[in-house]
Amino acid sequence: MDGKPRLLDQVRDQIRLKHYSIRTERVYCEWVKRYVRFHNYRHPIEMGAAEVEVFLSDLAVRRDVSASTQNQALAALLFLYKQVLKQDLPWLGEVVRAKKPARLPVVLSIQEVQQILSRLEGEVGLVARLLYGAGLRLMEALRLRVKDVDFARNELIIRDGKGQKDRVTVLPVSVIEPLRLHLATVRVMHQQALAEGNGDVYLPDALSRKYPKAPWEWAWQYVFPATGLSVDPRSGA
């Protein structure tokens, strides 16, 4: 043994160094494992464009995956070679990316949206109204923190959105009062959790070391917290 970390550990280290999401980490690691298994457990450093092409072709032809899935696999392998194995990619231009079929999006009418929202109640209904009224992606809504809701300005601050970018968007007037009531309920739950010795949340980018008391503070709590205790998928804590 030369003491070097295992390949997947190297992949995880580079992903975390670049602050990619846990979902990206899981997806990339899974594609690397599938790539290595497909080629009878050869080390990727022994392979290149030809093996990547064969793997991607098998996904498209034999497994009949979508273009987006094939491109996701390619992105994972390019990350592996460029960021982890530190290889130049003179063969990058030889790898053909699958093209997504051009399809017209399905756009609901205002009446159809109203009919859907009218059938959603409680927390699910509130999330749906935020998605529609504020233009949020699902995970952006579920990751909202209390401090990112600005009732004074009727704004929401979206942290680490698509492309790891922050942005400000409107807080729909129609959800202000329901959201206030929801947060009042969540605060009671948080106080109860604190009394039970819990109530701390995950903080990104080592903020918990910089602000050791912040995980228990109300401002850092999730607007839509989990119904039970959760485990950090990376640390296991």
Biotite code that builds the C-alpha atoms (Angstrom):
import biotite.structure as struc

atoms = struc.array([
    struc.Atom([0.000, 0.000, 0.000], chain_id="A", res_id=1, res_name="MET", atom_name="CA", element="C"),
    struc.Atom([1.350, 3.449, -0.900], chain_id="A", res_id=2, res_name="ASP", atom_name="CA", element="C"),
    struc.Atom([-0.771, 5.275, 1.643], chain_id="A", res_id=3, res_name="GLY", atom_name="CA", element="C"),
    struc.Atom([-2.749, 7.198, -0.987], chain_id="A", res_id=4, res_name="LYS", atom_name="CA", element="C"),
    struc.Atom([-6.470, 7.667, -0.325], chain_id="A", res_id=5, res_name="PRO", atom_name="CA", element="C"),
    struc.Atom([-8.868, 5.392, -2.162], chain_id="A", res_id=6, res_name="ARG", atom_name="CA", element="C"),
    struc.Atom([-10.220, 6.724, -5.443], chain_id="A", res_id=7, res_name="LEU", atom_name="CA", element="C"),
    struc.Atom([-13.714, 7.522, -4.135], chain_id="A", res_id=8, res_name="LEU", atom_name="CA", element="C"),
    struc.Atom([-12.234, 9.264, -1.102], chain_id="A", res_id=9, res_name="ASP", atom_name="CA", element="C"),
    struc.Atom([-10.182, 11.420, -3.471], chain_id="A", res_id=10, res_name="GLN", atom_name="CA", element="C"),
    struc.Atom([-13.345, 12.227, -5.434], chain_id="A", res_id=11, res_name="VAL", atom_name="CA", element="C"),
    struc.Atom([-15.190, 13.203, -2.250], chain_id="A", res_id=12, res_name="ARG", atom_name="CA", element="C"),
    struc.Atom([-12.282, 15.360, -1.071], chain_id="A", res_id=13, res_name="ASP", atom_name="CA", element="C"),
    struc.Atom([-12.221, 17.331, -4.322], chain_id="A", res_id=14, res_name="GLN", atom_name="CA", element="C"),
    struc.Atom([-15.997, 17.748, -4.351], chain_id="A", res_id=15, res_name="ILE", atom_name="CA", element="C"),
    struc.Atom([-15.975, 19.076, -0.792], chain_id="A", res_id=16, res_name="ARG", atom_name="CA", element="C"),
    struc.Atom([-13.030, 21.330, -1.559], chain_id="A", res_id=17, res_name="LEU", atom_name="CA", element="C"),
    struc.Atom([-15.156, 22.949, -4.256], chain_id="A", res_id=18, res_name="LYS", atom_name="CA", element="C"),
    struc.Atom([-18.212, 23.100, -1.961], chain_id="A", res_id=19, res_name="HIS", atom_name="CA", element="C"),
    struc.Atom([-20.420, 21.031, -4.233], chain_id="A", res_id=20, res_name="TYR", atom_name="CA", element="C"),
    struc.Atom([-23.669, 19.774, -2.750], chain_id="A", res_id=21, res_name="SER", atom_name="CA", element="C"),
    struc.Atom([-24.073, 16.411, -1.045], chain_id="A", res_id=22, res_name="ILE", atom_name="CA", element="C"),
    struc.Atom([-26.394, 15.388, -3.886], chain_id="A", res_id=23, res_name="ARG", atom_name="CA", element="C"),
    struc.Atom([-23.670, 16.088, -6.453], chain_id="A", res_id=24, res_name="THR", atom_name="CA", element="C"),
    struc.Atom([-21.201, 14.143, -4.326], chain_id="A", res_id=25, res_name="GLU", atom_name="CA", element="C"),
    struc.Atom([-23.443, 11.099, -4.232], chain_id="A", res_id=26, res_name="ARG", atom_name="CA", element="C"),
    struc.Atom([-24.231, 11.239, -7.948], chain_id="A", res_id=27, res_name="VAL", atom_name="CA", element="C"),
    struc.Atom([-20.612, 11.690, -9.059], chain_id="A", res_id=28, res_name="TYR", atom_name="CA", element="C"),
    struc.Atom([-19.359, 8.897, -6.806], chain_id="A", res_id=29, res_name="CYS", atom_name="CA", element="C"),
    struc.Atom([-22.040, 6.558, -8.113], chain_id="A", res_id=30, res_name="GLU", atom_name="CA", element="C"),
    struc.Atom([-21.076, 7.266, -11.742], chain_id="A", res_id=31, res_name="TRP", atom_name="CA", element="C"),
    struc.Atom([-17.398, 6.698, -10.984], chain_id="A", res_id=32, res_name="VAL", atom_name="CA", element="C"),
    struc.Atom([-18.244, 3.336, -9.401], chain_id="A", res_id=33, res_name="LYS", atom_name="CA", element="C"),
    struc.Atom([-20.375, 2.330, -12.392], chain_id="A", res_id=34, res_name="ARG", atom_name="CA", element="C"),
    struc.Atom([-17.623, 3.360, -14.813], chain_id="A", res_id=35, res_name="TYR", atom_name="CA", element="C"),
    struc.Atom([-14.991, 1.308, -12.981], chain_id="A", res_id=36, res_name="VAL", atom_name="CA", element="C"),
    struc.Atom([-17.277, -1.736, -12.708], chain_id="A", res_id=37, res_name="ARG", atom_name="CA", element="C"),
    struc.Atom([-18.181, -1.502, -16.388], chain_id="A", res_id=38, res_name="PHE", atom_name="CA", element="C"),
    struc.Atom([-14.503, -1.787, -17.330], chain_id="A", res_id=39, res_name="HIS", atom_name="CA", element="C"),
    struc.Atom([-13.853, -4.758, -15.034], chain_id="A", res_id=40, res_name="ASN", atom_name="CA", element="C"),
    struc.Atom([-12.403, -2.666, -12.223], chain_id="A", res_id=41, res_name="TYR", atom_name="CA", element="C"),
    struc.Atom([-9.568, -1.131, -14.208], chain_id="A", res_id=42, res_name="ARG", atom_name="CA", element="C"),
    struc.Atom([-8.256, 2.043, -12.619], chain_id="A", res_id=43, res_name="HIS", atom_name="CA", element="C"),
    struc.Atom([-9.483, 5.150, -14.493], chain_id="A", res_id=44, res_name="PRO", atom_name="CA", element="C"),
    struc.Atom([-5.932, 6.448, -14.827], chain_id="A", res_id=45, res_name="ILE", atom_name="CA", element="C"),
    struc.Atom([-5.292, 3.539, -17.227], chain_id="A", res_id=46, res_name="GLU", atom_name="CA", element="C"),
    struc.Atom([-8.226, 4.585, -19.404], chain_id="A", res_id=47, res_name="MET", atom_name="CA", element="C"),
    struc.Atom([-9.261, 7.581, -21.461], chain_id="A", res_id=48, res_name="GLY", atom_name="CA", element="C"),
    struc.Atom([-11.484, 8.798, -24.274], chain_id="A", res_id=49, res_name="ALA", atom_name="CA", element="C"),
    struc.Atom([-12.141, 5.379, -25.825], chain_id="A", res_id=50, res_name="ALA", atom_name="CA", element="C"),
    struc.Atom([-13.330, 3.855, -22.554], chain_id="A", res_id=51, res_name="GLU", atom_name="CA", element="C"),
    struc.Atom([-15.465, 6.884, -21.739], chain_id="A", res_id=52, res_name="VAL", atom_name="CA", element="C"),
    struc.Atom([-17.066, 6.702, -25.197], chain_id="A", res_id=53, res_name="GLU", atom_name="CA", element="C"),
    struc.Atom([-17.825, 2.983, -24.830], chain_id="A", res_id=54, res_name="VAL", atom_name="CA", element="C"),
    struc.Atom([-19.350, 3.528, -21.388], chain_id="A", res_id=55, res_name="PHE", atom_name="CA", element="C"),
    struc.Atom([-21.538, 6.415, -22.539], chain_id="A", res_id=56, res_name="LEU", atom_name="CA", element="C"),
    struc.Atom([-22.613, 4.543, -25.662], chain_id="A", res_id=57, res_name="SER", atom_name="CA", element="C"),
    struc.Atom([-23.657, 1.574, -23.548], chain_id="A", res_id=58, res_name="ASP", atom_name="CA", element="C"),
    struc.Atom([-25.785, 3.887, -21.409], chain_id="A", res_id=59, res_name="LEU", atom_name="CA", element="C"),
    struc.Atom([-27.539, 5.265, -24.467], chain_id="A", res_id=60, res_name="ALA", atom_name="CA", element="C"),
    struc.Atom([-27.894, 2.091, -26.551], chain_id="A", res_id=61, res_name="VAL", atom_name="CA", element="C"),
    struc.Atom([-28.243, -0.820, -24.155], chain_id="A", res_id=62, res_name="ARG", atom_name="CA", element="C"),
    struc.Atom([-29.668, 0.942, -21.121], chain_id="A", res_id=63, res_name="ARG", atom_name="CA", element="C"),
    struc.Atom([-31.627, 3.542, -23.103], chain_id="A", res_id=64, res_name="ASP", atom_name="CA", element="C"),
    struc.Atom([-30.987, 6.390, -20.657], chain_id="A", res_id=65, res_name="VAL", atom_name="CA", element="C"),
    struc.Atom([-32.017, 9.963, -21.410], chain_id="A", res_id=66, res_name="SER", atom_name="CA", element="C"),
    struc.Atom([-29.642, 12.569, -22.825], chain_id="A", res_id=67, res_name="ALA", atom_name="CA", element="C"),
    struc.Atom([-29.580, 14.394, -19.485], chain_id="A", res_id=68, res_name="SER", atom_name="CA", element="C"),
    struc.Atom([-28.559, 11.207, -17.661], chain_id="A", res_id=69, res_name="THR", atom_name="CA", element="C"),
    struc.Atom([-25.814, 10.528, -20.182], chain_id="A", res_id=70, res_name="GLN", atom_name="CA", element="C"),
    struc.Atom([-24.508, 14.081, -19.836], chain_id="A", res_id=71, res_name="ASN", atom_name="CA", element="C"),
    struc.Atom([-24.587, 13.741, -16.056], chain_id="A", res_id=72, res_name="GLN", atom_name="CA", element="C"),
    struc.Atom([-22.381, 10.650, -16.325], chain_id="A", res_id=73, res_name="ALA", atom_name="CA", element="C"),
    struc.Atom([-19.998, 12.500, -18.642], chain_id="A", res_id=74, res_name="LEU", atom_name="CA", element="C"),
    struc.Atom([-19.783, 15.452, -16.237], chain_id="A", res_id=75, res_name="ALA", atom_name="CA", element="C"),
    struc.Atom([-18.871, 13.082, -13.403], chain_id="A", res_id=76, res_name="ALA", atom_name="CA", element="C"),
    struc.Atom([-16.139, 11.406, -15.452], chain_id="A", res_id=77, res_name="LEU", atom_name="CA", element="C"),
    struc.Atom([-14.694, 14.703, -16.648], chain_id="A", res_id=78, res_name="LEU", atom_name="CA", element="C"),
    struc.Atom([-14.562, 15.836, -13.022], chain_id="A", res_id=79, res_name="PHE", atom_name="CA", element="C"),
    struc.Atom([-12.783, 12.598, -12.143], chain_id="A", res_id=80, res_name="LEU", atom_name="CA", element="C"),
    struc.Atom([-10.099, 12.994, -14.784], chain_id="A", res_id=81, res_name="TYR", atom_name="CA", element="C"),
    struc.Atom([-9.564, 16.736, -14.563], chain_id="A", res_id=82, res_name="LYS", atom_name="CA", element="C"),
    struc.Atom([-10.012, 17.504, -10.866], chain_id="A", res_id=83, res_name="GLN", atom_name="CA", element="C"),
    struc.Atom([-9.089, 14.227, -9.162], chain_id="A", res_id=84, res_name="VAL", atom_name="CA", element="C"),
    struc.Atom([-6.553, 12.507, -11.412], chain_id="A", res_id=85, res_name="LEU", atom_name="CA", element="C"),
    struc.Atom([-5.158, 15.865, -12.620], chain_id="A", res_id=86, res_name="LYS", atom_name="CA", element="C"),
    struc.Atom([-4.958, 14.668, -16.197], chain_id="A", res_id=87, res_name="GLN", atom_name="CA", element="C"),
    struc.Atom([-4.866, 16.922, -19.203], chain_id="A", res_id=88, res_name="ASP", atom_name="CA", element="C"),
    struc.Atom([-7.841, 16.241, -21.418], chain_id="A", res_id=89, res_name="LEU", atom_name="CA", element="C"),
    struc.Atom([-6.603, 16.442, -25.013], chain_id="A", res_id=90, res_name="PRO", atom_name="CA", element="C"),
    struc.Atom([-9.311, 13.930, -25.879], chain_id="A", res_id=91, res_name="TRP", atom_name="CA", element="C"),
    struc.Atom([-12.116, 16.051, -24.430], chain_id="A", res_id=92, res_name="LEU", atom_name="CA", element="C"),
    struc.Atom([-13.156, 17.255, -27.870], chain_id="A", res_id=93, res_name="GLY", atom_name="CA", element="C"),
    struc.Atom([-13.560, 13.665, -29.029], chain_id="A", res_id=94, res_name="GLU", atom_name="CA", element="C"),
    struc.Atom([-16.270, 12.901, -26.492], chain_id="A", res_id=95, res_name="VAL", atom_name="CA", element="C"),
    struc.Atom([-19.673, 13.624, -27.972], chain_id="A", res_id=96, res_name="VAL", atom_name="CA", element="C"),
    struc.Atom([-22.249, 15.018, -25.592], chain_id="A", res_id=97, res_name="ARG", atom_name="CA", element="C"),
    struc.Atom([-25.763, 13.763, -26.079], chain_id="A", res_id=98, res_name="ALA", atom_name="CA", element="C"),
    struc.Atom([-28.185, 16.419, -27.272], chain_id="A", res_id=99, res_name="LYS", atom_name="CA", element="C"),
    struc.Atom([-31.418, 16.913, -25.417], chain_id="A", res_id=100, res_name="LYS", atom_name="CA", element="C"),
    struc.Atom([-34.478, 16.633, -27.640], chain_id="A", res_id=101, res_name="PRO", atom_name="CA", element="C"),
    struc.Atom([-36.177, 19.955, -28.287], chain_id="A", res_id=102, res_name="ALA", atom_name="CA", element="C"),
    struc.Atom([-39.595, 19.769, -26.676], chain_id="A", res_id=103, res_name="ARG", atom_name="CA", element="C"),
    struc.Atom([-42.115, 22.453, -25.905], chain_id="A", res_id=104, res_name="LEU", atom_name="CA", element="C"),
    struc.Atom([-42.618, 22.990, -22.160], chain_id="A", res_id=105, res_name="PRO", atom_name="CA", element="C"),
    struc.Atom([-45.999, 22.367, -20.583], chain_id="A", res_id=106, res_name="VAL", atom_name="CA", element="C"),
    struc.Atom([-47.240, 25.714, -19.289], chain_id="A", res_id=107, res_name="VAL", atom_name="CA", element="C"),
    struc.Atom([-50.232, 25.736, -16.970], chain_id="A", res_id=108, res_name="LEU", atom_name="CA", element="C"),
    struc.Atom([-52.804, 28.488, -17.206], chain_id="A", res_id=109, res_name="SER", atom_name="CA", element="C"),
    struc.Atom([-53.460, 30.744, -14.215], chain_id="A", res_id=110, res_name="ILE", atom_name="CA", element="C"),
    struc.Atom([-56.746, 28.925, -13.623], chain_id="A", res_id=111, res_name="GLN", atom_name="CA", element="C"),
    struc.Atom([-55.020, 25.528, -13.646], chain_id="A", res_id=112, res_name="GLU", atom_name="CA", element="C"),
    struc.Atom([-52.402, 26.726, -11.161], chain_id="A", res_id=113, res_name="VAL", atom_name="CA", element="C"),
    struc.Atom([-55.115, 28.113, -8.894], chain_id="A", res_id=114, res_name="GLN", atom_name="CA", element="C"),
    struc.Atom([-56.967, 24.797, -9.022], chain_id="A", res_id=115, res_name="GLN", atom_name="CA", element="C"),
    struc.Atom([-53.822, 22.908, -7.996], chain_id="A", res_id=116, res_name="ILE", atom_name="CA", element="C"),
    struc.Atom([-52.929, 25.309, -5.183], chain_id="A", res_id=117, res_name="LEU", atom_name="CA", element="C"),
    struc.Atom([-56.492, 25.267, -3.855], chain_id="A", res_id=118, res_name="SER", atom_name="CA", element="C"),
    struc.Atom([-56.169, 21.526, -3.244], chain_id="A", res_id=119, res_name="ARG", atom_name="CA", element="C"),
    struc.Atom([-52.914, 21.792, -1.291], chain_id="A", res_id=120, res_name="LEU", atom_name="CA", element="C"),
    struc.Atom([-53.088, 22.523, 2.415], chain_id="A", res_id=121, res_name="GLU", atom_name="CA", element="C"),
    struc.Atom([-50.791, 23.084, 5.369], chain_id="A", res_id=122, res_name="GLY", atom_name="CA", element="C"),
    struc.Atom([-47.033, 23.062, 4.975], chain_id="A", res_id=123, res_name="GLU", atom_name="CA", element="C"),
    struc.Atom([-47.182, 21.434, 1.533], chain_id="A", res_id=124, res_name="VAL", atom_name="CA", element="C"),
    struc.Atom([-49.520, 24.151, 0.305], chain_id="A", res_id=125, res_name="GLY", atom_name="CA", element="C"),
    struc.Atom([-47.271, 26.867, 1.714], chain_id="A", res_id=126, res_name="LEU", atom_name="CA", element="C"),
    struc.Atom([-44.207, 25.417, -0.012], chain_id="A", res_id=127, res_name="VAL", atom_name="CA", element="C"),
    struc.Atom([-46.114, 25.144, -3.297], chain_id="A", res_id=128, res_name="ALA", atom_name="CA", element="C"),
    struc.Atom([-47.201, 28.787, -3.086], chain_id="A", res_id=129, res_name="ARG", atom_name="CA", element="C"),
    struc.Atom([-43.602, 29.849, -2.495], chain_id="A", res_id=130, res_name="LEU", atom_name="CA", element="C"),
    struc.Atom([-42.438, 27.809, -5.471], chain_id="A", res_id=131, res_name="LEU", atom_name="CA", element="C"),
    struc.Atom([-45.014, 29.450, -7.706], chain_id="A", res_id=132, res_name="TYR", atom_name="CA", element="C"),
    struc.Atom([-45.108, 32.971, -6.294], chain_id="A", res_id=133, res_name="GLY", atom_name="CA", element="C"),
    struc.Atom([-41.384, 33.452, -5.636], chain_id="A", res_id=134, res_name="ALA", atom_name="CA", element="C"),
    struc.Atom([-40.042, 31.360, -8.496], chain_id="A", res_id=135, res_name="GLY", atom_name="CA", element="C"),
    struc.Atom([-38.148, 28.977, -6.231], chain_id="A", res_id=136, res_name="LEU", atom_name="CA", element="C"),
    struc.Atom([-36.803, 25.547, -7.031], chain_id="A", res_id=137, res_name="ARG", atom_name="CA", element="C"),
    struc.Atom([-37.926, 22.847, -4.623], chain_id="A", res_id=138, res_name="LEU", atom_name="CA", element="C"),
    struc.Atom([-34.619, 22.517, -2.757], chain_id="A", res_id=139, res_name="MET", atom_name="CA", element="C"),
    struc.Atom([-34.290, 26.303, -2.546], chain_id="A", res_id=140, res_name="GLU", atom_name="CA", element="C"),
    struc.Atom([-37.587, 26.435, -0.673], chain_id="A", res_id=141, res_name="ALA", atom_name="CA", element="C"),
    struc.Atom([-36.755, 23.512, 1.599], chain_id="A", res_id=142, res_name="LEU", atom_name="CA", element="C"),
    struc.Atom([-33.358, 25.014, 2.486], chain_id="A", res_id=143, res_name="ARG", atom_name="CA", element="C"),
    struc.Atom([-34.694, 28.444, 3.426], chain_id="A", res_id=144, res_name="LEU", atom_name="CA", element="C"),
    struc.Atom([-33.447, 29.687, 6.794], chain_id="A", res_id=145, res_name="ARG", atom_name="CA", element="C"),
    struc.Atom([-35.388, 31.999, 9.091], chain_id="A", res_id=146, res_name="VAL", atom_name="CA", element="C"),
    struc.Atom([-32.806, 34.763, 8.623], chain_id="A", res_id=147, res_name="LYS", atom_name="CA", element="C"),
    struc.Atom([-33.383, 34.687, 4.855], chain_id="A", res_id=148, res_name="ASP", atom_name="CA", element="C"),
    struc.Atom([-37.022, 35.750, 5.156], chain_id="A", res_id=149, res_name="VAL", atom_name="CA", element="C"),
    struc.Atom([-37.314, 39.550, 5.172], chain_id="A", res_id=150, res_name="ASP", atom_name="CA", element="C"),
    struc.Atom([-40.878, 40.544, 6.031], chain_id="A", res_id=151, res_name="PHE", atom_name="CA", element="C"),
    struc.Atom([-39.958, 44.247, 6.158], chain_id="A", res_id=152, res_name="ALA", atom_name="CA", element="C"),
    struc.Atom([-38.943, 44.256, 2.498], chain_id="A", res_id=153, res_name="ARG", atom_name="CA", element="C"),
    struc.Atom([-41.137, 41.387, 1.326], chain_id="A", res_id=154, res_name="ASN", atom_name="CA", element="C"),
    struc.Atom([-38.030, 39.570, 0.109], chain_id="A", res_id=155, res_name="GLU", atom_name="CA", element="C"),
    struc.Atom([-36.478, 36.131, 0.244], chain_id="A", res_id=156, res_name="LEU", atom_name="CA", element="C"),
    struc.Atom([-32.723, 35.648, 0.058], chain_id="A", res_id=157, res_name="ILE", atom_name="CA", element="C"),
    struc.Atom([-31.837, 32.451, -1.774], chain_id="A", res_id=158, res_name="ILE", atom_name="CA", element="C"),
    struc.Atom([-28.454, 31.108, -0.713], chain_id="A", res_id=159, res_name="ARG", atom_name="CA", element="C"),
    struc.Atom([-26.303, 28.843, -2.838], chain_id="A", res_id=160, res_name="ASP", atom_name="CA", element="C"),
    struc.Atom([-28.847, 28.436, -5.609], chain_id="A", res_id=161, res_name="GLY", atom_name="CA", element="C"),
    struc.Atom([-28.186, 27.030, -9.053], chain_id="A", res_id=162, res_name="LYS", atom_name="CA", element="C"),
    struc.Atom([-24.568, 27.590, -10.004], chain_id="A", res_id=163, res_name="GLY", atom_name="CA", element="C"),
    struc.Atom([-23.768, 28.206, -6.311], chain_id="A", res_id=164, res_name="GLN", atom_name="CA", element="C"),
    struc.Atom([-25.113, 31.755, -6.638], chain_id="A", res_id=165, res_name="LYS", atom_name="CA", element="C"),
    struc.Atom([-27.131, 33.822, -4.169], chain_id="A", res_id=166, res_name="ASP", atom_name="CA", element="C"),
    struc.Atom([-30.068, 35.932, -5.276], chain_id="A", res_id=167, res_name="ARG", atom_name="CA", element="C"),
    struc.Atom([-32.952, 37.976, -3.906], chain_id="A", res_id=168, res_name="VAL", atom_name="CA", element="C"),
    struc.Atom([-36.534, 37.310, -4.941], chain_id="A", res_id=169, res_name="THR", atom_name="CA", element="C"),
    struc.Atom([-39.963, 38.582, -3.988], chain_id="A", res_id=170, res_name="VAL", atom_name="CA", element="C"),
    struc.Atom([-41.923, 37.274, -1.016], chain_id="A", res_id=171, res_name="LEU", atom_name="CA", element="C"),
    struc.Atom([-45.490, 36.969, -2.346], chain_id="A", res_id=172, res_name="PRO", atom_name="CA", element="C"),
    struc.Atom([-47.957, 39.061, -0.382], chain_id="A", res_id=173, res_name="VAL", atom_name="CA", element="C"),
    struc.Atom([-50.439, 36.176, -0.355], chain_id="A", res_id=174, res_name="SER", atom_name="CA", element="C"),
    struc.Atom([-48.117, 33.977, 1.723], chain_id="A", res_id=175, res_name="VAL", atom_name="CA", element="C"),
    struc.Atom([-46.925, 36.550, 4.257], chain_id="A", res_id=176, res_name="ILE", atom_name="CA", element="C"),
    struc.Atom([-49.512, 35.841, 6.957], chain_id="A", res_id=177, res_name="GLU", atom_name="CA", element="C"),
    struc.Atom([-49.538, 32.048, 6.453], chain_id="A", res_id=178, res_name="PRO", atom_name="CA", element="C"),
    struc.Atom([-45.743, 32.125, 6.616], chain_id="A", res_id=179, res_name="LEU", atom_name="CA", element="C"),
    struc.Atom([-45.775, 34.197, 9.826], chain_id="A", res_id=180, res_name="ARG", atom_name="CA", element="C"),
    struc.Atom([-48.138, 31.686, 11.433], chain_id="A", res_id=181, res_name="LEU", atom_name="CA", element="C"),
    struc.Atom([-46.027, 28.786, 10.214], chain_id="A", res_id=182, res_name="HIS", atom_name="CA", element="C"),
    struc.Atom([-42.842, 30.312, 11.660], chain_id="A", res_id=183, res_name="LEU", atom_name="CA", element="C"),
    struc.Atom([-44.567, 30.873, 14.995], chain_id="A", res_id=184, res_name="ALA", atom_name="CA", element="C"),
    struc.Atom([-45.328, 27.148, 15.122], chain_id="A", res_id=185, res_name="THR", atom_name="CA", element="C"),
    struc.Atom([-41.789, 26.253, 14.064], chain_id="A", res_id=186, res_name="VAL", atom_name="CA", element="C"),
    struc.Atom([-40.369, 28.504, 16.792], chain_id="A", res_id=187, res_name="ARG", atom_name="CA", element="C"),
    struc.Atom([-42.349, 26.660, 19.451], chain_id="A", res_id=188, res_name="VAL", atom_name="CA", element="C"),
    struc.Atom([-40.998, 23.380, 18.058], chain_id="A", res_id=189, res_name="MET", atom_name="CA", element="C"),
    struc.Atom([-37.472, 24.801, 18.146], chain_id="A", res_id=190, res_name="HIS", atom_name="CA", element="C"),
    struc.Atom([-37.816, 25.905, 21.770], chain_id="A", res_id=191, res_name="GLN", atom_name="CA", element="C"),
    struc.Atom([-39.068, 22.447, 22.687], chain_id="A", res_id=192, res_name="GLN", atom_name="CA", element="C"),
    struc.Atom([-36.124, 20.853, 20.868], chain_id="A", res_id=193, res_name="ALA", atom_name="CA", element="C"),
    struc.Atom([-33.711, 23.116, 22.764], chain_id="A", res_id=194, res_name="LEU", atom_name="CA", element="C"),
    struc.Atom([-35.291, 22.082, 26.047], chain_id="A", res_id=195, res_name="ALA", atom_name="CA", element="C"),
    struc.Atom([-34.672, 18.453, 25.082], chain_id="A", res_id=196, res_name="GLU", atom_name="CA", element="C"),
    struc.Atom([-31.003, 19.119, 24.336], chain_id="A", res_id=197, res_name="GLY", atom_name="CA", element="C"),
    struc.Atom([-31.368, 19.256, 20.558], chain_id="A", res_id=198, res_name="ASN", atom_name="CA", element="C"),
    struc.Atom([-32.329, 22.116, 18.235], chain_id="A", res_id=199, res_name="GLY", atom_name="CA", element="C"),
    struc.Atom([-29.041, 22.555, 16.370], chain_id="A", res_id=200, res_name="ASP", atom_name="CA", element="C"),
    struc.Atom([-28.890, 22.639, 12.567], chain_id="A", res_id=201, res_name="VAL", atom_name="CA", element="C"),
    struc.Atom([-26.262, 22.055, 9.905], chain_id="A", res_id=202, res_name="TYR", atom_name="CA", element="C"),
    struc.Atom([-24.200, 25.091, 8.911], chain_id="A", res_id=203, res_name="LEU", atom_name="CA", element="C"),
    struc.Atom([-22.264, 25.159, 5.633], chain_id="A", res_id=204, res_name="PRO", atom_name="CA", element="C"),
    struc.Atom([-18.592, 25.881, 4.989], chain_id="A", res_id=205, res_name="ASP", atom_name="CA", element="C"),
    struc.Atom([-17.304, 25.430, 8.555], chain_id="A", res_id=206, res_name="ALA", atom_name="CA", element="C"),
    struc.Atom([-19.499, 28.267, 9.872], chain_id="A", res_id=207, res_name="LEU", atom_name="CA", element="C"),
    struc.Atom([-20.230, 26.168, 12.954], chain_id="A", res_id=208, res_name="SER", atom_name="CA", element="C"),
    struc.Atom([-16.550, 26.459, 13.914], chain_id="A", res_id=209, res_name="ARG", atom_name="CA", element="C"),
    struc.Atom([-16.492, 30.194, 13.270], chain_id="A", res_id=210, res_name="LYS", atom_name="CA", element="C"),
    struc.Atom([-19.789, 30.750, 15.108], chain_id="A", res_id=211, res_name="TYR", atom_name="CA", element="C"),
    struc.Atom([-20.039, 27.838, 17.565], chain_id="A", res_id=212, res_name="PRO", atom_name="CA", element="C"),
    struc.Atom([-23.390, 28.947, 19.029], chain_id="A", res_id=213, res_name="LYS", atom_name="CA", element="C"),
    struc.Atom([-25.058, 29.648, 15.691], chain_id="A", res_id=214, res_name="ALA", atom_name="CA", element="C"),
    struc.Atom([-26.461, 26.125, 15.068], chain_id="A", res_id=215, res_name="PRO", atom_name="CA", element="C"),
    struc.Atom([-28.834, 26.607, 18.028], chain_id="A", res_id=216, res_name="TRP", atom_name="CA", element="C"),
    struc.Atom([-29.867, 30.176, 17.176], chain_id="A", res_id=217, res_name="GLU", atom_name="CA", element="C"),
    struc.Atom([-33.356, 30.857, 15.843], chain_id="A", res_id=218, res_name="TRP", atom_name="CA", element="C"),
    struc.Atom([-32.116, 32.836, 12.830], chain_id="A", res_id=219, res_name="ALA", atom_name="CA", element="C"),
    struc.Atom([-30.266, 29.807, 11.438], chain_id="A", res_id=220, res_name="TRP", atom_name="CA", element="C"),
    struc.Atom([-33.163, 27.377, 11.748], chain_id="A", res_id=221, res_name="GLN", atom_name="CA", element="C"),
    struc.Atom([-34.839, 26.001, 8.646], chain_id="A", res_id=222, res_name="TYR", atom_name="CA", element="C"),
    struc.Atom([-38.192, 27.500, 7.698], chain_id="A", res_id=223, res_name="VAL", atom_name="CA", element="C"),
    struc.Atom([-39.388, 23.983, 6.872], chain_id="A", res_id=224, res_name="PHE", atom_name="CA", element="C"),
    struc.Atom([-37.574, 21.736, 9.359], chain_id="A", res_id=225, res_name="PRO", atom_name="CA", element="C"),
    struc.Atom([-37.574, 17.961, 9.316], chain_id="A", res_id=226, res_name="ALA", atom_name="CA", element="C"),
    struc.Atom([-40.188, 16.237, 11.431], chain_id="A", res_id=227, res_name="THR", atom_name="CA", element="C"),
    struc.Atom([-37.531, 14.259, 13.309], chain_id="A", res_id=228, res_name="GLY", atom_name="CA", element="C"),
    struc.Atom([-33.855, 14.252, 14.165], chain_id="A", res_id=229, res_name="LEU", atom_name="CA", element="C"),
    struc.Atom([-31.531, 13.917, 11.190], chain_id="A", res_id=230, res_name="SER", atom_name="CA", element="C"),
    struc.Atom([-27.976, 12.691, 10.695], chain_id="A", res_id=231, res_name="VAL", atom_name="CA", element="C"),
    struc.Atom([-25.295, 14.595, 8.801], chain_id="A", res_id=232, res_name="ASP", atom_name="CA", element="C"),
    struc.Atom([-24.667, 12.380, 5.733], chain_id="A", res_id=233, res_name="PRO", atom_name="CA", element="C"),
    struc.Atom([-20.987, 13.348, 5.665], chain_id="A", res_id=234, res_name="ARG", atom_name="CA", element="C"),
    struc.Atom([-19.928, 13.312, 9.305], chain_id="A", res_id=235, res_name="SER", atom_name="CA", element="C"),
    struc.Atom([-22.530, 10.852, 10.591], chain_id="A", res_id=236, res_name="GLY", atom_name="CA", element="C"),
    struc.Atom([-23.136, 13.133, 13.588], chain_id="A", res_id=237, res_name="ALA", atom_name="CA", element="C"),
])
